[in-house]
């Protein structure tokens, strides 16, 4: 494939700087580009006509590459890595869109692809959308399937606007954060756990929100492993536990109005690192109906979903879930862990048509010291009408 890269070493570059004869150790410096040509795609005039951070007509801020399509057939585009980089458009010489590719909204590393049939060779234009400026990175692959035209051209030169040069060779380390469409949690080993979902509704809990979230119980503390995730280490003393009420129906507790029912939840995801043998659990309460079948005066049913003891390795991050299994592109390097329904500690009629009152992260107050200790990243709930993502970071005021 032809490969277009910004701010990123090519896939076979070695961080150690030691390379074999078929590898490169020279990295792409900050805000520079590199093109590796072939598979029916080359750049026109060695990239002389490329425009960086350009805005052209109705297209947003983009890197605009003038390319020569040497063959006809199936045009294929992949985006195996992107950070604050969006849609890829390929236009023919007359400005007509030939292909539009949308990278995965769940992860920056994926091999989703888009194909289109192209009957005419010649000059084309590839627009790589940039959703930021200096922070943007991308690795975009484009080819004509089966074509070997242009394979003899190996362009090693990085294309760098001179005014964008910086003195440091790589971007600064990732920092924890959450916004209206993303969540990012760097780990101590350098790995970064990140989700990007422009369609989801994010509720982000930070340091100042931790006290209110605890509702008078134990408050999140700093993670001993050094991440910014909410952490609770149970001491085993008295009735100590957590009940973090991260969702409440509008009007709760006095006059709650349910936004969705228990049966509407097709998928619940939980990024969690259980450090003890028992682990925390997710609790759901439904709105009381006052018909004599409520489990308590303030709720009708309680569902508890737990980490099945013995099914996980303490100290390992997991994407725990119930309902539909998480998409393979979402945090692909994080192991999946099905949640276990705890019928013993659940209560009430537990009907699918009961409206949701509260969603809570809980622990067992009887757990021995350290057994229920865990770090918590986020909870995502697909309630059929929308996806709600609740993030937990000890950042901000």
N, C-alpha and C positions, 0 to 999 in steps of 0.2 A: 504493500500500500504506500501511497504518498503520505507523508507525515508532516503536519504543521504544528509547531510547538511554540508556546510563549511561556517564559519563566520556568522552564522545567527541563531537566536533563532528559535526553531520549531514553527510551525504555532499556537499552542495553548499556547505558553509562554506569560506571561503578563508582559508588561514593568513596571507596578507598583510594581511587586514583590509579589503581593497578589494572591494566587492561590486557586482554588477549589480542591477537592480531585482527580478529573480526569484531572488536569492540572499541568504544570510545571512552576515554576518561575525562575529556574536557567538557565541563558542564555549560549549560546555557545560563548566562549571567542575568541578574535582575533586569526585567523589562527588555529582554532581547528575544529574538525569534530565530528559529531554525527550521529549515525545510529539507526533507529527504524525499527526493523525487522518484517517480516510477509508477508502474502499474497503470499506464495510460494517462498520467497526470504530471505535468511539469509547470513551473512558474514561468511567466513571460519575462524575458530580458533579465533573468536572474533576480527577479523580485524588485526591479527598479521602479515599477509602477504600483507596488503595494502601498496601501495607505493604512496607517495605524491610528486608532482612536478617531475614525472618521464617522461622520453622520451624513448619509446619502439618501435624499428623498424621504420616503416614509420609514426607512430602516433606522433602528436605534444605533447608539454608539457601537462601533464594530471595528475589527480589523478586516480590511477589504483586500483580498488577494486576487490579482489577475492571473488566471491559470489558463494553460493550453490543454484542452482535452484532445488527446491524440487518437482516440478510438471511439467506436460506438458500442452500445450494448447496455449492460446493467451497471448503473452508477451506484456506488455504495459509500455511505458515510457512517463512521463510528466516532464516538467521543469517549474513549476509555478513561480520561481524566479531565475534570473541569472544576474550577473554583471561581465563582462569580462570573462564569461565562455561560451564555445562554444558547439561543437558537442558532443553527447553522443554515444559511440559505445558499443555494447554488443557482445562479442566473445565467442565461445564455447571453450572447453578444448583443441581443436586442433588449435586454432587461427583463425577459420573461423568466419567471421562477420555474426551474426545472426540478428542484428538490428542496424540501424543508425538513430539517431534522431537529427534534427536541430532545436534549439530554435527559436522563433520568432525574426526576425531582427528589428521589429518595437518597441518592448517594452520589458522591463525586467520582467514584470509580465504578464504571460499568461498561459493558460492551453492547449496549442497546444500539441498534443500527436502523437506518432508513435506506431504502433502495428506490430507484426510479429507472425507467428505460430511457436511454438517450440515443437519438438517431443521428445527431449531427455533431461532428467534431468541430474544433476551432476554439476561439477565445471565449472563455467563460469567466464568471466572477464568483468567488466564494466569500460570503459575509459571515464572520464569526462574531456573534454578539458579545459585548463586554458589559457586564452589569456593574463593574467598578472600573478603576483605572490601574494603579500600581499593584493592587492586590489580585488582579485577574491572572489566572493561569489556565492553560488549556493544552490538550493534546488531541488533535483532530486528525483522523485518518480518512482518506478518500481514494477511491480506485475505480477503474473499470474492470469488472470481474474478468479474469482470465487474460488480461492484456499484459504484455511484457514491454510495450513501447515506453521509452523513457527510462528503462531500468539502468541504462549505461550512464545516466547523469546522476552523479552523487554530489549534491550541493551541501557542503559542510559549513558554509559561511552563515553566521548569525546575522540577521537583519535588525539593526538597532538604531532607532532615532537618536542622534547624538545628545539631544537635550534631556533624554530619559536616563542617561547613564548614572549609576550610583557606585559608591566606593565599596559596598559589600556585595559578595557574590550570590548570596541566597536571601530569601525573604526572612523576616524575623520569625521566631517560633510562634506556633498557634497559641492563642489565648482562649480561655473559656468564655462562653457567651451564649446568649439566646436573643432572638428577635421575633419579628412577626412571621418569619418563614424559615427559621433555622434554629438548631441547637448544636453546640460544639463543646465537647469535653475532652481536653488533652489528658492523657495518662502519663504516669511517671516514666514509663519506658519509651516515650516519644510518640506512641500511637495516639491518634486523634479519633474519637468517636463522634460522628457528626451526621445529622439528618438535615435535609433540605426539602421542604414541602410548601410550595406556594399556595396550595389550595386548602391547607389545614388552618384551624384556628388555634393559635398558640396562647397559652396562659403561662407566664414565666414567673416563678417564685424565686426571689433572691434572698440576700441576708436579712433585710428588714422584714420580709414577709414570713420568715421562719417562725417567729413568735406567734403571730396570728394563726398561722397554719396549724400549730400544735394545740390550739384550743385549750390551753391550761395544762397540757401534758408535757412530756419531754420534748425539748426543742432540738432541732438539728444542730450538730456540731461539726467541727472540721474533720475531714477524712484523714485518718492516720497514714493513708497511702499517698497523701499529697494532692489528690484531685480536688476540684471545687464542688463535687457532688455533695448533696445533703448526706449526712452520716448520723447513725444512731448506734451507740455501743451500749448494750444493756448490762447493767451492773448486777442484776439478779437480786436487788434489794427491794424488799417490800412488794408493792404492787406496781412498780415502775414499768411503764410501757409507752408506746407512741400510738396516737390516733391522729394522723395528719389528714385533715379534711380538705382535700385539694379541689373538690367540686361540691357545690351546694345548689339545689334547685332554687330558682328565683322565688323570693318570698320566704325562704326557710329561715328560722324554724316555725314561725308563727302561722304563715299562710302560704305554704309551698305550692308552686305550680310546676308540675313535671314537664320537662322539655322533651323527654323521650322515655320509653319503657325498657324494662330489663331485656326483653326479647329483641329489642332493636339493635343491641350490641352484637355486631357480627364479628368483631375482633377487638381484643384488648391486648396491648403490648406493654411490657414493663422492662426498662433497662435497669438492672439491679446487680449488685455484687454481694451475695450473701457471704459473710465472713464466719458465720457460726453454723452449727449442725442443724438447727431448727428453722431458722429463717423467718422473715416477716411474711405478711400476706396482704392481699387486696380484699377489701370489704366493701360491699355495696348494700345500702339501705334503701328501702322503698317508702313511698308516702303512705302514712296510715289512712285507713278508710273508715274506721269507727264502726265496723259491723260486728264486732265481737271476735273477729279472727286475727286481729293485729297481734303481733308478737310482743309489743310493748306499747305504752301510751304514745310514744313519739315516732314509732316506725312500724311498718307492717311486716316486712320480711328482711332477713339478713342473709347474704350470701358471702361465704368466705372461700377464697381461692388461694392456695398456699403453694410453696415450693416443697415438693415431696421429699422428705428426708431421705438421704442416700442417693438421690437422683442428680446431685450436683457436686462440684468440687469447691469447697470454701475458698474464697479469695479470687475466684474467677468471675469476670463479668459475663452476664447472660442476657439474652433478649427473651424473657419469659413471656408466655402468651396463653390465651384461651380463645376459642373460636378458630377463625381462619389463621393458618400458619403465616408468619411474616414473609413478605416477598424476598426472594433470594438476593436482590440488589440492595436491600436495606441492611446496613451494617453487616456486610457479608462475612467479615472475619469474627463476628461475635457468635458464640454457640447459641442455639435455640434450646429452650427449656419449657415443655408444656406445663401449665399450672394444674394443680390437683384440687378438685372440689372437696372441701371439708364439710361433709354432711353433719358431722357431730356438733360442730360449733355454729352451724347455720341455723336459722329459725324462721318460723312463719310459713304461710302458704307457698311462697316462692313461685308465683305465677309469672309467666312471660309478659302479661299485660299490665303489670304493676309499674307505676311511674317511679322514676329514680329520684330519691331524696338527697343522698350523699354518696360520694365515692371517697374512700379512705385507705390510707396505708396504715396497717396496724401490726402490733406484735403481741405475743402472749405474755401476760404479766407474770406468769409462773415459770417462764424460761430461766434456766440457770445462767449464771454470768457468762456473757459472750455468745450464748447460743442464738440469740436473735439479732446480733449485730450485723449491719449491712449498710452499703452505700447505695443511694438512689439517684438515678439519672433523669428518667422521665417516664410518664405513663401516657399512652396513646389509646384513645377510645374511638372506634368507628361505630357511630350510632345510626348508620344507614343514611341519614340526611347530611352528615358532615363528619369530619375527623377532628376531634379535639385532642390537643397535645399539651400536657402539663409538665413543665420542666422545673428542675430543682437544682439551683446553683448558689453557692455562698459567694456571690459577687454583688457589686453595687452597694448602695446605702441601705 
